[in-house]
Every structure is written in structure tokens, then in C-alpha cells.
Amino acid sequence: MILYFTGTGNSRFAAQELNRFCKDELVSMNREMRKRKLDPYNARYAYTSEKPFVIVCPTYCWNIPRVVEEFLLDSRFLVSRDMYFLLTCGSSTGQAGKRAAQICDTLLLNFRGQASVRMPENYISLFRAPEPDEAVAIIRSALPLIESVGMQIVANRYIKDSFSGRDVPAFVVNSFYKHFVHDRKFYVKDNCIGCSACAQLCPTVNIRMRGGKPEWQGHCTQCQSCIGVCPADAIEFGGRTRKKRRYYLFADGRQKFPPEKRKEPESKSESGHVRRL
């Protein structure tokens, strides 16, 4: 079973590519998280698989996202006792693998290693997203690594990561969450079309629509899904995101284009496409 968490589509795409080799059940942690918030009594908390469990998620401040950690620790994993991790990142995953191993120990599972794969930068609250062609090149360069990881999982081999970086002190991670992981600076501009895509996608159910406009409720995980998916590019995070390209990778490998460029049929060019489906 492959369980993935994604903000702007990178980890979902990696999970889908991985499943081309693993041929297993694909589960969105985002959807499961929303169910646990909206209908906790009928939500799913136990997962059964005869094949190894595989967790695919991004790294936040070179670590496992706390929202993913909480999800895993609140879940039960049955039959298989093995768990792999595939971590996506913009530069490196630090020592997130160490935390992944600790999570497995807590869950009484066998940590079978982790792999790090570089994907396009999406954390535009701090950085800049690459242009469409550059993003395509980054993703395509990641495909051989994902294929290798899939083959190793199928063969039940231990994965030793060769792309992780140096260890990050706990105070750095704590500082990151204190100063950056919040929604206090999110606001919506007048060009918001009230489509509610941001509210429907938010994994923590942190966005409510009021008067046709989104409002943030104070428990944001900074996954960037709302600002990335907005079709009108109407969401900003203070002054940090102004005039920055929004990045969102759809399940079929298409990137979201700015509103002013959407009139041109995307099928005429490979620009912004990872693959044609």
C-alpha cells in the first residue's frame, strides 16, 4: 500500500509513478485527513496490506511534516510489518530519514529505508517556483530514481538514501514551525472567483468560505495547496508571494498555467507537461 501526502502535486505524482512498478493500492493521506476532521467516527484509521507500506511525502524544513507524522501515529498498520519512505524535496531531505525510522519504531514496524527525490520547488512563501520548462526537466530527471526505488521495493530490498543532507537541530525545526507555519498572512484579492477549490483541497480543513471568499481558521500546515491551485492566482501570503509564479502539478502531469496564458491550448506544446496521457 502506498500512502501519499501532497501539497501541490509533487508527492502525488511521485506516488503514481512509483505505483507503476509496485502495482499496489494508492491512498491519499490528504483525503483521509479531511475525513478524520469532517467525520471522525466514520473515518478510516486502520490500513491492511500484505505488501510493504510505502509513505510518500514532502519534507518540511528537512524533516517529516508534522501533519504526516501525526497521521501515521494515529493510524494502525496491519499484516505487513515493513514500511518504506519516499521523500520529495526542493534541495535535500536533511536527516528526515532518521525521523522516519523513529516513527517506524513507535509503530512497531520495520523501517526499510528511505529515498529522497528532488522535485520542483513549491514553497513560494519563501522561495521561487521554477518556470514550466525547468520544472518539467526536474521532474523528468527524477523518474529514473523513482523507477529504481520501485524496483527495490518490489524486490524487498533495504533502501539506503544517497541524497540526504546534514542533520538539522531540533531548535531549527521548532523555529521554522513557530515563525513560518501559520496562516496569519494569507489573504485573498478582489479577483477571487469564489470557486472554493482552496477550501475543498485543504487537507487540514483550515479554509471556510464566507460570503464567497476563503477565510483561514488558524491551523494551517503551509502545504501551499490553496495558493498553488487557485485558478485566478488570487491568494497571497503577505508580500512574500507577490508576482511569483504559482506551482501546481495535476495528477495527469500537467502544470497549472497563469490565468493570462490559459487561452492558448496546452496540447499544442510539451511546455509544462511531464508526459502526455
Protein Blocks (a to p, Z undefined) as FASTA:
>chain_A
ZZdddfkommmmmmmmmmmmnopadddfklmmmmmmmmmmlmcfbdcdfbdcddddddee
hiacfklmmmmmmpccehiacdcdddddfkbgcjmlmmmmmmmmmnopacebjadddddd
fblmlmccddfklmmmmmmmmmmmmmmmmmmmmnopacddfkbccdddfklmmmmmmmmn
ccklgccdfklgolommmmmmmnlpacceehiacdehiaghlommmmmmmnlpacehjll
goiacddddfkopacddfklmmpcfklpmghpabdZZ
